[in-house]
Amino acid sequence: MNKTAAIVAFYSIVGVLWMFATAADPVSATDAVDDSDSAQFLYSLSSKSGTFEGGTLTLSGVPRVVYFSDRPKRVAGHMALEKFLEDWDKGIDNFAIDPPNAELAIHEETEDKHVVLIIERPSVHDDRISFKVKILDETIPDSFGHATLFIDVRIAVYQKPVPKKSD
């Protein structure tokens, strides 16, 4: 066998092996995650008042947790505080493993205050929710009036609403 024939044979074998290796279309790490029913959610909790003591932030008069997702899902709704607490440590991307950043916007008559923090270990009592916090920016007053807590992104699976039957 001459040198040219050997090179052609070598590349032919490599080509056949490559075809068999790629024909199975192996699943990549990104393909292994089925995110068809998942979305990135942001959360918002509006309160009538709040307190900060010993590293614990407590929001009082919180009726519900509002959530919404970005494109392409555009899912929005609200949930009970208890449901929010139940979901805290659920899923791969949960807040117990990776505590979220949050922004506490305090609405006072004289001025608004914005505090950036990390929130952890929530607890719920009636219409109050408390978090252990690490303050990243500014300070939280010992007590305050109306406030909204905006909570960072979380990837979660959602269920598509069932359409209502028309009468």
C-alpha positions in Angstrom: 0.0 0.0 0.0 1.4 3.3 -1.0 1.5 6.4 1.3 -1.5 8.1 -0.4 -3.7 5.0 -0.1 -2.8 4.7 3.6 -3.7 8.4 4.3 -7.1 8.0 2.4 -7.8 4.8 4.4 -6.9 6.4 7.7 -9.2 9.4 7.1 -12.0 7.2 5.9 -11.8 5.2 9.1 -11.7 8.4 11.2 -14.7 9.7 9.2 -16.8 6.5 9.8 -15.9 6.5 13.5 -16.9 10.2 13.8 -20.2 9.4 12.1 -21.0 6.7 14.5 -19.9 8.8 17.5 -22.1 11.7 16.6 -25.1 9.7 15.2 -26.3 9.0 18.8 -26.6 12.7 19.4 -25.4 12.6 23.0 -27.2 14.9 25.5 -25.2 17.8 26.7 -25.5 19.2 30.2 -27.7 22.0 29.1 -30.0 19.7 27.1 -30.4 17.4 30.2 -32.4 20.1 32.0 -36.0 20.3 30.7 -36.8 23.9 31.4 -40.0 24.0 29.3 -42.1 24.5 32.4 -39.6 26.6 34.4 -39.2 30.4 34.6 -37.2 32.9 36.5 -39.4 34.5 39.2 -39.1 37.8 41.1 -41.1 38.3 44.3 -42.6 41.4 46.0 -44.0 41.7 49.5 -45.8 44.9 50.5 -46.3 45.6 54.2 -48.1 48.1 56.4 -45.2 48.3 58.8 -42.0 46.6 59.9 -39.3 46.3 62.5 -35.6 45.4 62.6 -34.1 43.9 65.8 -31.1 41.7 66.4 -30.5 40.9 62.7 -34.2 40.0 62.1 -36.4 41.9 59.7 -40.2 41.5 60.4 -42.8 42.8 57.9 -46.3 43.1 59.3 -49.6 43.4 57.4 -48.4 41.4 54.4 -51.5 40.1 52.7 -49.9 38.0 49.9 -46.6 37.5 48.0 -46.7 38.8 44.4 -44.6 37.0 41.8 -43.8 37.5 38.2 -41.5 36.1 35.5 -39.6 37.7 32.7 -39.9 36.8 29.0 -40.7 34.5 27.4 -43.0 33.0 30.0 -44.6 36.2 31.4 -46.2 34.4 34.4 -47.7 36.5 37.2 -49.8 35.9 40.3 -49.8 35.9 44.0 -49.6 33.4 46.8 -50.1 33.0 50.5 -47.2 33.7 52.8 -47.4 30.0 53.9 -47.0 28.8 50.3 -44.0 31.2 49.8 -42.4 29.7 53.0 -43.1 26.1 51.8 -41.4 26.8 48.5 -38.3 28.4 50.1 -36.2 25.3 50.1 -37.8 23.4 47.1 -36.0 22.7 43.8 -32.4 22.8 42.6 -32.2 26.6 42.6 -33.7 27.2 46.1 -33.3 30.1 48.4 -32.2 27.9 51.4 -29.1 26.9 49.4 -28.5 30.2 47.7 -30.1 33.0 49.9 -31.5 35.8 47.7 -30.6 39.4 47.4 -33.4 41.7 48.3 -34.2 45.4 48.3 -36.3 46.9 51.1 -38.0 50.0 50.0 -39.3 51.9 53.0 -42.0 54.5 52.1 -41.9 57.4 54.6 -43.6 60.8 54.4 -40.3 62.7 54.6 -38.1 60.5 52.4 -37.9 57.0 50.9 -35.2 54.6 52.1 -33.7 51.8 50.1 -31.7 49.0 51.8 -29.9 46.2 49.9 -29.7 42.9 51.8 -29.5 39.1 51.8 -32.5 37.4 53.4 -32.4 34.0 55.0 -34.5 31.6 57.2 -38.0 33.1 56.8 -40.8 32.4 59.3 -44.4 33.3 59.1 -46.9 34.2 61.8 -50.4 35.2 60.6 -49.8 38.3 58.3 -46.2 38.8 59.5 -43.1 37.4 57.8 -39.6 37.5 59.3 -36.2 37.0 57.8 -32.6 36.9 59.2 -30.8 39.5 57.2 -27.3 40.5 56.2 -27.3 44.2 55.3 -25.2 45.0 52.2 -26.0 48.7 51.9 -27.5 51.4 54.1 -29.2 50.7 57.5 -32.7 49.6 58.5 -34.5 51.7 61.1 -35.7 49.9 64.2 -39.3 50.5 63.1 -40.9 51.9 60.0 -44.2 52.3 58.1 -45.2 51.1 54.7 -42.5 49.1 52.9 -42.0 46.8 50.0 -39.5 43.9 49.9 -38.3 43.0 46.4 -36.7 39.6 46.2 -34.2 38.4 43.6 -34.6 35.9 40.8 -35.4 32.2 41.4 -35.9 29.5 38.8 -39.0 27.5 39.6 -41.3 25.2 37.8 -44.8 26.6 37.3 -48.1 25.0 36.3 -49.9 26.5 33.4 -53.4 27.6 34.5 -56.3 25.5 33.4 -58.6 27.4 31.1 -62.1 28.0 32.5 -65.0 26.4 30.6 -67.4 28.9 29.2 -71.1 28.4 29.9 
